[in-house]
Amino acid sequence: MSQPRVSVIVPAYNAMPELTDCITSAMEQTIGLDQLEIIAVNDGSTDGTGAELDRLAATCPSLRVIHQENSGTAAIPRNVALDVARGDFVFFLDSDDYLGPDALRRMVAMADENSTDIVLGKMVSVGGRAVPTAVFKQSQPRTDIFSSAAYRTLGCWKLFRRSLLERLHLRFPPFRNTEDKPFTAAAYLNADGISVVADYDCYYHRDRANGNNLTLTAQNLSHRMRGTRMCFETVARHLEPGPRRDQIMRRHVEWELCGPLWWLLLRESEEDIREHIYPEVRDWVENWVTDPVIEKLEPRDRLLLHLLRADRFDDVMTVIRNAKGDAEYGHVIDGGRIYWDHPLFRDTAVGVPDSAFDVTGRLPVCHRIESACWQEEGVLRLTGHAYIENVDTLVPATELVLRCYDMGHPEVRIPTRVHTVAGLPDGERYVNAGFTADIDLTAAALGRGRWNLFLDVRAQGVSRTVRLKSPETERVPSHAIVTAGSGKPVVITPYVTKWGNLSLNVGQDVPRHATPCRVTRLSWHRTRKSTLVVTGTLAGEGAKEIGALRLRAENGEGERRETPVSLERSDGAFTAELPVEGLRAGRWTVTLTQSGSVASVPYLIGLGRTHWFRLARPYSAHPVKEASETTLVVEIRAVDVWPAVRRRLRRAVPRARG
């Protein structure tokens, strides 16, 4: 018997009716049954789970069923299956969840291509079940727990290289809750690389219709204590004290220590809290919670940890009981810092340091750019408003800060003119929040490169610096040709980053006769779905040479398609239509060309995906925001119909049952 690539392990206890979808999704994986073994462990079910597993096994030689007495935890059936697994990789699939059809093939390919020990497949919520999202913002061929958000998800629903688990002799502790966190933590801390598949819905996570998920029914703090201690011990065993350990410990302090104390502690009897839980929690704080960890937490967690350090049991219980009401207290401004005005703030009898109440870096900075436009040559004017939430705009002094993203140029600070503004929430507090900033690019001497724009918002001695959001996309001005101090003209291009922030691209020298184009709208044609429509204006002398202006799409192999641009009005307004049907699959960069000069067509928010048919096969095109920060890139691809249909049908099943 050949060795399978993947062993799919499914612990099952009273898992009907979701179990059928779960096992079927594993049986239908595109990697093929010859590459799989599915090991389902019936943990003493009484609802027909065992009979359903036997029925499915009779139809699938790759499905092996093990029946055992109830253990009361998912850990033991997982361990039973691990002991007999033969695959190169192991994937843990809970019996109420299911896989996307191509999930395992993609995950195994990612592990093979990058020689990684753990692969995270994108998780999808079904019916509102919470799923991690930060780690799945983009695919990552190879990363680690220190440079990614992987450690935020310690559930075991991942692909593990089995040799890693066997080398560590790694098995699940027999706990009713939190049993998978120390297991996954140990694997993470010893893995040779982690991969993330974020461009495909791999794992569908759902609650059972009857609400008896083990993680939902085992919600007492006492169910979590042993698992939490084991998490701390695992990190301490594998990482030396220092910043790297603190970075990982912070996750457990926030999610396994502070979080459960706030929302679970009061479910326990005061006797159990005083005699068992409180001494254990204090021991965790003494051994593993350092000052650098506390500094990075939110104020209420900092307060709680300082009280635990000081062994103030009654105060701990009081702040937990009064948490909701205490959150409504306002703020105190002192010495350029903002503090939470909690009843224990500066209570000398308690002795909690002021730093525990400091919220200066956590209050939101609300801002908006109302307009961005070129004034006289080389002056970019920005108008808008900015204020620090809950800080009255007294003695405001906002500055614009320019920082080069990819070169070593020094930052440039530009004072703004502050003025009154109406119509803001709680307008009397923020009446002086308006500002106008003139960036004189002929005098600022910005070096070549990409410059990010920030606002240093100040009021009452408090200073907060935030990234400058873009105005409405249509209001982002086109590029300008600026004569710098050297006497040479340079192109300055305002653009919107993929995160919606405003930046400047200081480009190369250009001929003086070059004429700027401004693109104002991108759309797909209403009836000809495969045609890109670009509208804009052509300024200056270039408007007289509209016949020379062409819209171009070009791929990485030098293939091009161009169409002429037609003038709509005498003021230089133009429209260009570019059919993308017939272009080869792949990514195409879109530009405007005129008399040898090239102008970027920027990505504008609102251009979505389009579909059309060619030779009875569906195709799609969509902008790729992350491909370029200054130029529109369109990806064309053939649509694989059947996986899309299966995904839609599978998504419809739980909705229909709900």
N, C-alpha and C positions, 0 to 999 in steps of 0.2 A: 504494500500500500504506500503510495507516494505521500511525502510530507506536505500538508496544506500550507498555504501562505498565511492564512489567518484562522485563528480559533475565536469564534464568537461565543462569549459566555453570557448566559441568560439565567439569573436566579429568579425563580417564580414561586410566589405564594399567593393563592387566591387571586389570580391575575386575570380572570375572565371579566369582560369579553375582550379587553385590550390585547391579551396575549396572542391571539390569532394574527392580528396585524403586525405585531412585533416579530414573531417567528417568520411570517411570510415575507416581511421586508428583508430579512436576512437571506432567505432562500432565493429571492429574486435579484440578488446583487449581480451587477454586470461583470464582476470579476470572475464569476462562474463557480458552480458548485464543486467542480473538480479542484478548485483552489481554496475551498472552505471546509471547515468542520464547525458545526454549530452544537454547542454543548449546553443543554437546558437542564437545570436542576430543580425538580419539583420539591419544594421545602415543606412537605407535609400538608399540602393544600386540601381543602374540603369542599371546593366549589366546582369541581370538574376540570381544574387546571391539568391534573395528571392525565385524565382521559384525552383531553385535547392535544396534549403533547404527544401521546402515543399515536393518536390519529395522524398527526402531521408527520411523525417519524416514519409511519408506514408508507408515506408518499415520497420521502426524501432520504436517500441513503446517507446523506451528509449530516443529518440531524441525529444526535445521540441524546437520549433522555436518561437521567439518573433520578430515581425516587428515593427520598429519605424522610426521616421524621422531622417535624418542625423544629427549627433551631432558634427562631425568634429574631433573626438578624439576616441581612443579605450577605454578611461577611462569610459565613460558613459555607453556603452553597457556592459562592464565588471561589473559595479556596478549594473545595472539592473538585470543581471543574478545572482549576489551575493545575492541580496535581496530575491530571490526565491529558492536559492540552498538549498538542504536538505542533501547532503552527509556528511559523517564524515570528508572527505577531499575534498579540492577544487584543481583542476588542471587547469591552464590557458594555453590554446592552441591557438596560432595565426592561422588565417585562411590560411596562405600560408605555414605553416609547417605541419609536421605529426609525428606520434608516431611509435616507434618500437612495434611489436605485443605484447610483454610481458612486456612493460614498466610499466604500472600502477600496475599490479600484483606484480612485484618486488618492486616497490616504496612503495606500501601500506604494503607489508610484512616487509620491512625495518623499516618503521615507527612503526608498531605494535610490532616488536621484540625489539625495542630499546626505545619505548615510546618517540619518537622525534616529534617535531611540524612541521618541514620543511624537505623535502627530495629533494635533487638535483639529477636529472637523467642525465647521460652522454649525452652531446650534440654533434651532428655531423654536419659538414658543408656540404651543398649541393650547388654546383655551386660557391664555393668560399666565401660564407657568413661567416663573422667572428664569431667564437664561443670561449668561454672560454675553456682553457685546463688545467691550473695549478691545479684547484680543482679536476680534474678528473684523476689525476695520479694514484690514488688507491682508492678503496672503503673505506668508513669510517662509521662504524655503528653508532657512536655518537661522535660529535665534536661540536665546537662553532666557532664564527667569529674571536676569538682572536688567536686560535691555528690552523687555517686552512686558505685556500685561498677562502673560500666561499664568503666573502664579496666583492671579485673582480667581482662577477657576480650579478648585481642588476636587471637583467631582471626578469619578473614575471613568467617565464616558469618553474614552480616548483610545487611540491605538498605541500599544506599548510593544516594543521589541521584547520578545519573551526571554532572550538571553540576558537582558538587563534585569528582569525580575528574578531569574534563577541565580544570577551572580550575586544578587543582594539577599537571596533566600526570602524574598518579599512576599508576604501574605497579609490579608486583612485582619486586623484585630477584631475579636468577637464582640463588638459593641453594637448596641441597638441603633445608635445614631452617631454621626461623625466618624464612622468606621473607615470611610474612603479617604478622608483628608490626610491622615498620617501616611497612608499607603501612597497616595499620589505625591505628597510632599517628598517622601524618600526617593521616589522615582525621579522626580524633577531634579533633586539635589545631586543625583548621580548620573544623570543622562548625558550622553554624548550628543548634544544638539536636540533642539525641538523645532518642529515644523508646524505651520498653521495653514490650513486650507480654508480660505474665507470667501472664495468665489463660487461656492456650491453649497446648497443646503444639505448638510450631511446627517444631522441628528435632530429628530423631532421630539421635543420634550413636552410631556403632558401629564396632567393629573388624572387619576382614575375617576370614572363616573361615580363610583361609590365613595370617593374621598378617603380611601384607606391606604394611601401611600404611606410607607413606613416613616419617611422623613416628615410627613405632616402629622402623623399620630403620635410620634415620639418627640414631643415638643417641650418636655420639661428640662430644666437646666441640669438636673441630676443625670439625664440621659447623655449629656454632652461632656461631662467633667473629665472622664478618663481619656476620651478622644482628644480633647483640647490639650491636656497635659502632654499627651504623646506627640502632638504637633510641635509644641515648644521643645520637647526633648529631642525630637528628630532634627529640628533646625540647629539646636545647640550642638548636637553630635557631629553634624556634617559641615558646619561653618564656624570659623574662628571669630571671636568677638571683633567688632569693627563695623564700618559702614555697610558692608555687604550683608552681614547678619542682621543689622538693624533694619535694612530695607525689607528683608523677608519677614522678620519678626513683626514689623508694623502691620502686615496683613492679618496675622493671628491676634495681635492686640486689639485691632479694630473689630474684626469679624467674629472671633471666637471668645474674646474676653469681654470687651466693653459692650458690644452689641447685645449679646444674650443677657448681660446684667441689666441693661435698661429695660428689655421687654420680656424677660422670663423670671428674673429673680423673685418678684413679688408673688409668683405662683407657688413658691415653696413656703413651708411653714417657717416661722421665725426661729424655731428651735433648730431645724435643719440648717437654716442659713447661718446661725451663730456658731453651731457646733461643727459643721462639716464644710459647707460651701465657702463661707467667708475665710477661714484659715487657709483653705486650698488656694483661693484666688489671691490672697495676700502673698502666698509663697511664689506664685507665678510672677507677680509684680516685682518682688524682691530679687528674683533670680534672672528675669529675662527682659524687663521693661526698663530701658535706659533713657537718659535725658534726651538724646537725639530722637528717639522714637516718640516720646511725649510731645516734643516741640512740633512735630508734623501732624498731630491729631487735631480734631476740632475741639473747641473750648470745653464743651461739657465732658468729653472724654478726658481731657487734661485735668479738669477739676476732680473727676472721679478717681483717677489714678493717684493724684496727690493726696487725696483723703485716704486711699487704701495704704499708701506708703506711710502716712502718719498714724495709721491704725485707729482711725476715728469711725468706728462702727456705726454709731448713731447718726453721724453726719452723712455717711454713705447711704443709709436707709432713707434719710430725709430727702436728699437730693434726688434719689430715684423715685420716691413717692411724689415729689413735687415737680418732676421734670417738665411736664406740660406747661404748668403755670410759670415756672422759672424761665422758660424760653421766651415769654412775652416781655421780660424786662428789657429796658432800653440800653443806651450806651453812654459812657462817660469819655470825654476827650481831654487828654492830659499829656502835655509834652510832645505833641505831634503823634500820639498813639491813641487808639480807640479801644475801650475796654467794655466788656459785657458787665452791666451793672447788676450783677447777681447779689443776693443777700449776703453771701460770704466774701464778696470782693472787699479786700483790705480789712477783713475781720481779724484783728490781731490775735484773738484767742484761737483761731483756727490755723492761721499762718500759711495759707496757700499763697504762693508767689503771684505777683501781678501778671506774669507771663501766661499763667493758666487762663486768664480772662481776656487776653489780647486778641482782638478780632480784626486788627487793622488790615491784615492781608486777606481777609475773608469776606469783607463787605463788598458787594458787587459795585462795579463802576458802570453806570448807565451812560451810554453815549450814542450819538447818531450824527452822521455827516448829512447835512441837508443839500449841499451842493459842492461840486468840484469842477472848477473851470479855469481855463487859461486867461490871464489878464494881458497886460503888455508882454512883450517878448520875454519868455523865460520865467514868468511869475505864475505859479499855480496857486490859486486861492481855494481854500477849504473853509466852509462855514458849517456850523452845527452846534451841538450842546453836549456837555459832559458834566457829570456830578457823581460823587461818592454817596451811595445810598445811606440814608440816616445821618448825613453830615451836612448841615446847613451851608449854603454857598456864601459864607462870610470870608472876606479877604481872599477872593479867588485869584489864582495865578497859574492858569493852565499853560503848558508848553507843549509844542510838537517836537518829537524826537525822531531822528532818522538814523537807522543803524544798518550798516551794510551786511547783507546776508552771507555773501560768499567771498569777500575780500577783507583785508585787514585795515580798512579805512576807519579813522576815528569817527565817533558819533557826532551828529550835528543837532544842536538844540535851537529851536526857533520860538521866541515868545509869541503869544497870541494876544489879540485884543479881546478882552472879556466884555460882554454886554448882557443886558437883561433879555429874558426870553419868556414867553407866555405859553400856556397850554400844557405844561408838564404836570404829572401827578404830584399832588402836594406842592403846587406851584410856588407858594410863599417861601418854602424852604429852599427851593432851587431856582429862584428868580434870576440869579446872576450866573446861571450855568452856560449861557451862550458864548460862543467864541468865533473869531475869524483869524485864520492863519494864512499869511502870504509866504510861500516858499519861493524865494528869488534864486532860481537855479543858476543864474549867471554869476551870482555872488557866493552861493553856498559852496561852490567848488567840489561837487560830489564826484568821487572817482567812479570809474566804470564798474558796473556790477548791479546786483539787485538790492535795492534799499527798502527795508521794511519801515513802516510808519507806526509810531506809538504816540499816545497821549500821556503826558505826566500831569494828572489832574490834582490840583491842590486847593485846599480850603481849610481855614483854621489851623494852619501848620501841618495838616495831614497831607501826605503825598502818596498817590497810587498811580502806577504806570501800567497801561493796558495797550494791547494791540489795537490798531485803528481799523474798525470795520469799514467796509466799502459803502458808498452811497448806493442808491438804486442803480442797478446795472446800466440802464440806459443813460445815466448821468455821469458815468466814468468818461472823462475826456479822452480824445484820441491823442496820439503821440504828437510831440512838438519838436521842432528843430531849434536848439538853443546854442547860442554862440558863447562858449565857455571862456574862461580867462585866457586860455591859450590862443584864442582867436579862431579856433576851429569849430565848425558846427557839429553838434552831437545830438543824437536822437534821444529824447526822454519819453518813455512810454509808461503811463499809468496803467496798471492792470490789477485784476482781482485774483487772489490766490484761490486754490481749491478749498480753503477754509473760509472764504468770504471776506478776507482782509484786503486792504488797499496797500499796494506797493508801487515802487518806481523802478523801471529798468533803464539804467543809464547805458546807452549802447555805443556803437562804433561811430567814428567820423563818417559823415555823409556828404555828398555833393550839395552845394548850396541850392541847386535848382530842384532838388527833390521836393515833392509836394505831399503833405500828409492826407491820408484818407481816414474817415471816422466811420466805423461800423456801428449802427444803432440797433439793428435787430437781426436775429437769426431764427429761421423757422423751416419746417418741412412743408412743401407745397400741399395745399388742401386736397387736391385731387390726384396729383402725380406724387405719390408718397415717397418715391425714391429720389426726389429732387430737392436739393438744399437751396433755400432762398436767402440771399444776403442783401440787406438794404443799408444805405449809409449816405455820407456826403463826401464830396471831393472839393477841397478848398483851393484858393489861390489860382495861379496860372494853370495848374493841373486840370482844373475844371474845363478848360478850353480844349484839352487833349483827351476827352472822355473816350474817344475811339481807341486809344492805346491802352486803356485799362481793361484787365482781364482777371477773371476769377480762376484760381488754379488749385487742383488737388494733386499731391505728389506723395508717393510712398517711399519706403526706405531703399528700394531698388532703382529709384530714378524714373519710374513710370509716372507719366503726367496726364492729366486731362484738364483742358482749359476751355472757358466759355467767355464770350465778350460781355461787357457791362453796358447796360443801356441807361442813358440819361433821362430822368423823369421830369425835371424842371430846370430852369435856367440858373437856379441857385446852387447847382452841383449835386443835387440829390440823385442817387442812382439805385438801381436794383440789378442783381445778378442771380441767375438760376444755374445751378450746377447739378446735372443728373449724375447720381452715383451708381445707378443700376449698370451692371456690366463691369464695374471695377472689381479687381481681384479682392478676395477676402484678405483682411489685414487692416493696418492703421494707415490713414492718409492725412497729411498735414494740409491745411487750407490757408492760402495766402492770396493777396491782391498784388498784381504786378502792373507796372506802368513805366515804359521807356527805360527798362533795365533796372529799375528800383523795385524792391519788394516790401510790402507792408503786411504785417501779421493781421489775420482775422482772429480777434480774441474770442475765447469761450465766453458766452453770455448765458446767465442763468435763464432757464426756461426752455432751452433746446433739449428735448427729450429723445426718446427712442422712436424709430419708425420701422414699419414692416412692409414688404412687398413680395410678390411672387415672380420668380423667373424660371421658365421651363417647368412649371408646376411645383417648384420647390420654394419654400419660404426663405426670405433673407431679412436681415435686420441691420440697421445702422444706428449708432449712438455716439455722442461725444464722450471722450475719455478725459475727464477733468484732471486726473493726476498725471497725464502724459506731458503736459506743458503748462506753465503758468502764464504764458503770454500769447500762445497760438492755439487755435482750434485744431484738435486732432479727432478724427472720426474713425471709428472702428466698424468695419463691415464684416459680417459673418453669415454663413449658412445656418439656419435654425434646424436643430435635430428635433423632429416633431415628437417622436414617441416618448422620450424622457420627459419632455414638457407636459405631455398629456397625462403621463403617469403621475407626475408631481401634482398636477391640478386635481386629479381624481383622488389621490391620497389625502390631499388637504381637505377635500370636500367630505371625506368619510367622517372625521370627528365632528365636523359642524352638523352633519345630518343626524348623527347620534345624539348630539347635544340638544 
